[in-house]
Amino acid sequence: MFEPLKEALFWLQDVSEHLHVMQLRRHLRQPAKGFDYTRKGITTQALVTRIHPKHMQLRVVDVSQATPSSKTFRFERIDGPIPPYRAGQYINLFVEVDGIQTSRPYSIASSPQDKFLNLTIKDNPGGFVAPYLLNELGVGDIVETSGPAGSFYYEPLIDGNDLVFLAGGSGITPFMSIITDLLARKPHIKIHLLYGSRSTDDVIYGAELNELTVGHANFDFSLVISEPPDGYDGLTGFLSADLISQQIGDLEGKTFYICGPHAMYDFCLASLADLGVPGYKIKRELYGPPIDVTQEPGWSEGVSAEAIFNVDLMGQILHATDGFHGFKSLGNGCFEAVPA
């Protein structure tokens, strides 16, 4: 009896918040109505930096084995409080491996309500950063990261109250943050997670997700295994149009989120297109670098992956030669080759 009233109340709250924000934006866009934070003195600058830090110092406080091929690292911030962020965002983790400075983006798996940050990192055989982190990073170690960033998060006025998450492999990490956050704050939202994994051993957060289904009637979890062991009686195969339709039912009004390996995107997007899901009801996170960049659209024909060549970036020639570590940013879109 009261559920329709609750839904109407939540909707009115979202509309009220949206109108308030739009009114503020219109006000600040009028001549002489806005103000420059950089001219308000050190106090304002410190406040802005505190809310939106460009860099953070994080210390590892716990490491747990999530699966045989992945670990979950729990961090505390040591140079200030954890800044506000949206569930589903990521941070860039800066590391130096064999004298080479580089970075990798990792989705935050913990909820914004937590006093710590969780990153779950899956091994990438033949990779550069992931094997180093899994083998070398331990409790007490300190790393530098960027502040939270990214736009893969829930927008109440756009996404509605009926969400379908399509996850693959370690692409479950941003969904873990979004799910725990929404279940705690938005009990009126319905969430259905379809999680594809190669094997049962590779399922990240399996126990936690099953536990969430027990305590929350508005959360459904469907695990799909592509290479099931003998005797497995759960869902098998891939996140095809038939499987999605079978598990989700009526697709009207639902918003779909996709995160997983690159090969998963074309497959899932084609499945959703077959089901008639409009593009504006699909959100996706591009997760990790491509496995083979030579197969990406735009790669020059006839250029092998081993080729060494010069790059013209905004008029600046980057000379690549044998025996160099990589490129160093000089700012303004310019880079310098770093010799070995």
Backbone torsions as a table, in degrees:
resi	resn	phi	psi	omega
1	MET	NA	-43.1	-176.1
2	PHE	-88.2	-11.0	-176.3
3	GLU	-62.4	-45.2	177.1
4	PRO	-61.0	-35.0	178.3
5	LEU	-66.8	-39.9	178.0
6	LYS	-63.9	-44.2	178.9
7	GLU	-59.8	-44.4	179.8
8	ALA	-63.1	-38.0	179.6
9	LEU	-65.9	-45.3	178.5
10	PHE	-60.9	-41.0	-179.3
11	TRP	-64.4	-43.6	179.0
12	LEU	-63.8	-37.3	177.6
13	GLN	-63.2	-43.1	178.8
14	ASP	-63.3	-44.0	179.6
15	VAL	-63.7	-42.1	179.1
16	SER	-61.5	-43.4	179.1
17	GLU	-63.8	-42.5	179.5
18	HIS	-61.8	-46.1	-179.8
19	LEU	-62.8	-38.2	178.9
20	HIS	-63.7	-44.3	179.7
21	VAL	-64.7	-42.5	179.8
22	MET	-63.4	-37.1	178.2
23	GLN	-64.7	-42.5	177.9
24	LEU	-63.9	-40.1	179.8
25	ARG	-63.9	-44.2	179.3
26	ARG	-62.2	-38.5	-179.9
27	HIS	-64.2	-45.3	-176.1
28	LEU	-72.5	-20.0	179.6
29	ARG	-82.2	-9.4	178.1
30	GLN	-74.7	148.3	-179.4
31	PRO	-54.2	133.5	175.7
32	ALA	67.7	11.0	-179.3
33	LYS	-95.3	-25.7	179.1
34	GLY	-84.8	177.9	176.6
35	PHE	-149.1	154.5	-176.1
36	ASP	-96.1	115.0	-179.4
37	TYR	-60.7	-32.7	-176.1
38	THR	-67.4	-14.3	-179.1
39	ARG	-104.2	10.0	-176.5
40	LYS	-97.5	8.5	175.7
41	GLY	95.3	173.0	-173.4
42	ILE	-64.7	-30.8	-177.9
43	THR	-64.0	-46.2	179.3
44	THR	-67.3	-41.9	178.8
45	GLN	-60.5	-41.8	179.7
46	ALA	-64.5	-37.0	179.4
47	LEU	-65.8	-45.0	179.4
48	VAL	-62.8	-43.2	179.6
49	THR	-64.7	-35.0	179.7
50	ARG	-66.2	-38.4	-178.5
51	ILE	-79.6	-37.7	-177.1
52	HIS	-127.6	70.5	-178.8
53	PRO	-69.6	141.0	175.1
54	LYS	-76.4	-31.6	-179.7
55	HIS	-137.8	152.0	176.6
56	MET	-136.1	148.4	172.4
57	GLN	-103.3	118.4	-178.1
58	LEU	-117.9	140.8	178.0
59	ARG	-114.1	135.6	177.9
60	VAL	-72.6	124.8	179.0
61	VAL	-112.1	-13.5	178.5
62	ASP	-162.8	146.0	176.0
63	VAL	-133.8	127.4	179.0
64	SER	-129.9	148.5	179.2
65	GLN	-82.9	107.0	-178.4
66	ALA	-75.0	-46.8	174.9
67	THR	-143.5	174.2	177.2
68	PRO	-57.3	-23.2	-176.9
69	SER	-114.8	10.6	-179.0
70	SER	-147.1	153.8	177.6
71	LYS	-130.4	150.4	173.6
72	THR	-106.7	123.9	179.1
73	PHE	-105.6	127.6	176.1
74	ARG	-103.6	130.1	-176.0
75	PHE	-120.2	148.8	166.0
76	GLU	-116.6	148.4	178.2
77	ARG	-88.4	135.5	-175.6
78	ILE	-110.9	-5.8	179.6
79	ASP	-114.4	25.7	179.1
80	GLY	146.2	179.4	178.8
81	PRO	-75.5	158.7	173.3
82	ILE	-66.8	125.7	-175.5
83	PRO	-73.4	161.0	175.0
84	PRO	-61.4	141.9	176.3
85	TYR	-152.0	167.0	179.6
86	ARG	-98.2	137.3	176.9
87	ALA	-58.8	126.5	-176.3
88	GLY	111.3	-11.9	179.8
89	GLN	-78.9	174.1	-176.1
90	TYR	-131.8	169.1	169.4
91	ILE	-128.5	150.6	173.1
92	ASN	-89.9	128.0	-179.9
93	LEU	-103.3	120.9	-177.4
94	PHE	-94.4	130.1	-179.4
95	VAL	-138.7	162.1	171.7
96	GLU	-121.3	116.5	-178.1
97	VAL	-118.9	117.4	179.7
98	ASP	53.8	40.6	177.2
99	GLY	82.8	-0.1	-178.9
100	ILE	-104.7	123.5	177.8
101	GLN	-90.0	127.7	-178.7
102	THR	-151.3	-178.5	179.1
103	SER	-148.0	159.0	175.8
104	ARG	-141.0	139.0	175.8
105	PRO	-84.2	136.7	176.2
106	TYR	-133.3	131.1	178.5
107	SER	-67.5	141.1	176.0
108	ILE	-76.4	126.2	-177.2
109	ALA	-94.7	-17.0	-179.5
110	SER	-85.9	168.7	-178.9
111	SER	-86.5	148.8	175.8
112	PRO	-58.9	-19.1	178.0
113	GLN	-77.1	-15.3	-178.2
114	ASP	-76.3	158.6	179.2
115	LYS	-95.7	15.0	-178.6
116	PHE	-145.0	172.0	176.0
117	LEU	-119.6	130.2	175.7
118	ASN	-107.5	132.4	170.9
119	LEU	-123.3	126.0	175.3
120	THR	-105.8	121.0	-173.0
121	ILE	-115.7	126.9	-179.1
122	LYS	-100.2	141.7	-179.4
123	ASP	-64.6	146.3	177.8
124	ASN	-130.6	89.3	-177.7
125	PRO	-54.0	128.9	-176.4
126	GLY	85.4	-2.8	179.1
127	GLY	-78.8	-177.8	-174.3
128	PHE	-111.5	-48.3	-173.2
129	VAL	-92.9	-47.4	-175.1
130	ALA	-56.5	-47.8	178.0
131	PRO	-59.5	-36.3	178.7
132	TYR	-64.3	-46.8	-179.0
133	LEU	-63.7	-43.2	-176.8
134	LEU	-68.4	-30.6	-176.8
135	ASN	-95.4	-24.8	-172.0
136	GLU	-112.9	-29.7	-174.0
137	LEU	-80.0	126.3	-178.1
138	GLY	-139.7	176.9	-178.8
139	VAL	-57.1	132.8	-179.5
140	GLY	96.3	-19.7	179.3
141	ASP	-69.8	148.2	-178.8
142	ILE	-115.4	133.5	178.5
143	VAL	-127.1	156.3	174.7
144	GLU	-102.8	138.2	178.4
145	THR	-135.0	169.5	169.6
146	SER	-80.7	173.2	169.3
147	GLY	-75.4	166.1	179.2
148	PRO	-60.1	142.7	-179.0
149	ALA	-151.5	173.7	176.9
150	GLY	108.6	158.2	-177.1
151	SER	-120.6	18.4	179.3
152	PHE	-91.2	78.1	-179.1
153	TYR	-149.8	170.8	-175.3
154	TYR	-77.5	128.3	175.0
155	GLU	-115.1	107.4	-171.3
156	PRO	-60.0	-38.5	-176.3
157	LEU	-76.8	-18.9	-177.5
158	ILE	-103.1	-42.3	-169.9
159	ASP	-86.9	-18.2	179.0
160	GLY	77.8	-163.5	-173.7
161	ASN	-114.8	11.2	-179.1
162	ASP	-129.8	102.2	-170.2
163	LEU	-114.1	142.0	174.9
164	VAL	-124.5	122.3	-179.4
165	PHE	-105.9	124.8	176.4
166	LEU	-109.4	108.4	-175.5
167	ALA	-116.3	149.4	176.1
168	GLY	-138.9	129.4	177.3
169	GLY	58.1	-132.3	-179.4
170	SER	-75.3	-1.0	173.8
171	GLY	-66.9	-2.3	176.5
172	ILE	-72.4	-19.3	-170.5
173	THR	-60.9	-48.5	178.6
174	PRO	-66.2	-30.9	178.6
175	PHE	-66.3	-34.2	178.3
176	MET	-61.0	-40.3	178.3
177	SER	-66.9	-46.5	-177.6
178	ILE	-64.7	-43.3	-176.8
179	ILE	-63.6	-50.1	-178.6
180	THR	-64.5	-35.1	179.4
181	ASP	-68.4	-48.1	-177.1
182	LEU	-69.9	-37.2	179.0
183	LEU	-64.5	-29.7	179.5
184	ALA	-80.7	-32.9	-172.1
185	ARG	-107.2	-26.0	-172.7
186	LYS	-129.0	72.9	-175.3
187	PRO	-67.2	-10.3	179.4
188	HIS	-85.5	-10.0	-176.8
189	ILE	-85.6	135.6	177.2
190	LYS	-97.5	131.5	-178.7
191	ILE	-127.2	131.4	172.8
192	HIS	-124.5	118.7	179.7
193	LEU	-102.0	123.8	169.6
194	LEU	-109.0	114.5	-172.7
195	TYR	-116.4	112.4	178.4
196	GLY	-94.1	131.2	179.2
197	SER	-137.7	148.5	-179.1
198	ARG	-65.1	-46.0	-179.3
199	SER	-139.4	166.8	179.1
200	THR	-66.3	-27.2	179.2
201	ASP	-71.4	-20.5	-176.3
202	ASP	-92.0	1.2	-176.1
203	VAL	-74.3	116.1	179.0
204	ILE	-92.0	135.5	179.1
205	TYR	64.5	23.6	-178.3
206	GLY	-58.1	-47.9	-178.8
207	ALA	-65.4	-41.5	-179.1
208	GLU	-64.8	-40.0	-179.5
209	LEU	-67.9	-40.5	176.7
210	ASN	-63.1	-37.8	179.0
211	GLU	-65.9	-36.2	179.5
212	LEU	-66.6	-32.9	178.8
213	THR	-66.8	-29.9	-179.7
214	VAL	-70.6	-38.9	-174.9
215	GLY	-92.1	-4.7	-175.9
216	HIS	-138.6	111.1	-179.2
217	ALA	-68.0	-19.3	-178.2
218	ASN	-91.9	10.9	179.1
219	PHE	-125.0	124.9	176.2
220	ASP	-117.1	143.6	-176.8
221	PHE	-131.8	120.1	177.9
222	SER	-118.5	115.0	178.6
223	LEU	-94.1	132.1	-178.0
224	VAL	-124.7	120.6	-177.6
225	ILE	-107.2	126.1	-177.7
226	SER	-84.1	-28.4	177.6
227	GLU	-126.1	74.4	-173.6
228	PRO	-71.5	149.3	174.3
229	PRO	-74.9	166.3	177.9
230	ASP	-58.9	134.8	177.4
231	GLY	85.7	-0.8	-179.5
232	TYR	-69.4	129.0	-175.6
233	ASP	-113.3	13.6	177.9
234	GLY	-89.9	-169.1	178.7
235	LEU	-68.8	139.1	-179.5
236	THR	-131.4	163.6	178.3
237	GLY	104.2	-142.7	-178.0
238	PHE	-126.2	172.4	-178.7
239	LEU	-80.9	69.2	-178.0
240	SER	-81.8	170.7	178.1
241	ALA	-61.0	-41.5	-179.7
242	ASP	-63.5	-43.9	-178.2
243	LEU	-67.4	-42.9	179.5
244	ILE	-61.4	-46.5	179.8
245	SER	-62.4	-40.4	180.0
246	GLN	-63.4	-40.8	-176.0
247	GLN	-83.0	-33.8	-172.8
248	ILE	-93.8	-34.1	-176.9
249	GLY	78.3	-133.7	-178.2
250	ASP	-62.6	124.5	-177.2
251	LEU	-93.6	-5.0	-176.4
252	GLU	-60.5	127.8	176.0
253	GLY	80.6	-1.0	-178.0
254	LYS	-87.2	145.4	174.1
255	THR	-108.3	132.6	-176.2
256	PHE	-107.8	135.1	174.1
257	TYR	-115.9	139.5	179.5
258	ILE	-127.6	132.6	173.3
259	CYS	-152.4	127.6	179.6
260	GLY	172.0	-162.9	179.0
261	PRO	-61.9	158.0	-176.8
262	HIS	-58.0	-40.1	-177.9
263	ALA	-62.7	-22.8	-177.4
264	MET	-72.7	-29.7	-172.4
265	TYR	-65.0	-52.3	-179.3
266	ASP	-60.1	-39.5	-178.2
267	PHE	-65.3	-48.8	-177.6
268	CYS	-70.3	-38.2	178.5
269	LEU	-64.0	-39.4	176.9
270	ALA	-65.7	-38.9	178.5
271	SER	-63.1	-44.3	-179.4
272	LEU	-67.9	-35.7	176.7
273	ALA	-64.1	-40.8	177.7
274	ASP	-61.4	-31.1	-179.2
275	LEU	-85.5	-3.4	177.6
276	GLY	82.8	17.9	178.8
277	VAL	-74.7	122.8	-179.5
278	PRO	-68.4	151.1	-177.0
279	GLY	-59.6	-32.4	-178.0
280	TYR	-72.5	-8.4	176.3
281	LYS	-100.9	16.6	-179.6
282	ILE	-124.3	128.1	174.5
283	LYS	-120.1	141.4	-179.6
284	ARG	-141.7	151.4	177.1
285	GLU	-114.1	123.1	176.5
286	LEU	-76.9	116.1	-166.0
287	TYR	-110.5	102.0	174.3
288	GLY	83.2	164.4	-179.5
289	PRO	-72.5	156.9	178.6
290	PRO	-66.5	148.3	179.5
291	ILE	-67.5	-41.2	179.9
292	ASP	-132.6	100.3	-174.8
293	VAL	-65.3	-23.4	-178.9
294	THR	-69.3	-15.2	179.4
295	GLN	-95.4	0.8	-179.2
296	GLU	-81.5	147.8	176.6
297	PRO	-56.8	136.3	178.3
298	GLY	97.4	-11.1	178.8
299	TRP	-68.4	133.6	-175.6
300	SER	-64.7	133.8	-179.0
301	GLU	-65.8	135.4	177.5
302	GLY	87.2	-2.9	179.2
303	VAL	-96.8	120.0	-178.0
304	SER	-81.8	165.3	179.7
305	ALA	-66.9	-23.6	-178.2
306	GLU	-89.1	-4.4	-175.1
307	ALA	-66.0	144.0	174.8
308	ILE	-110.4	126.8	-173.9
309	PHE	-149.5	166.9	176.7
310	ASN	-90.0	148.1	-179.9
311	VAL	-120.3	128.4	176.3
312	ASP	-98.1	104.8	-178.5
313	LEU	-113.0	108.0	179.8
314	MET	53.0	43.7	176.1
315	GLY	84.7	-5.5	179.9
316	GLN	-101.3	122.1	-178.9
317	ILE	-82.6	123.8	175.9
318	LEU	-99.5	110.4	-176.8
319	HIS	-88.9	114.4	179.2
320	ALA	-100.5	128.9	-180.0
321	THR	-131.5	168.3	177.0
322	ASP	-61.1	141.5	172.9
323	GLY	77.8	38.4	174.4
324	PHE	-122.6	152.6	-175.6
325	HIS	-78.4	-35.1	-175.3
326	GLY	160.5	-161.3	-179.8
327	PHE	-110.7	141.9	177.2
328	LYS	-110.4	131.8	-179.3
329	SER	-70.9	132.9	176.0
330	LEU	-105.9	2.9	-176.9
331	GLY	87.3	163.7	178.5
332	ASN	57.1	29.8	177.2
333	GLY	79.4	8.2	-179.1
334	CYS	-103.8	148.6	-179.7
335	PHE	-133.9	157.7	178.8
336	GLU	-128.1	133.4	177.6
337	ALA	-68.6	132.4	-178.7
338	VAL	-101.0	116.3	-178.1
339	PRO	-70.7	158.0	179.1
340	ALA	-69.8	NA	NA
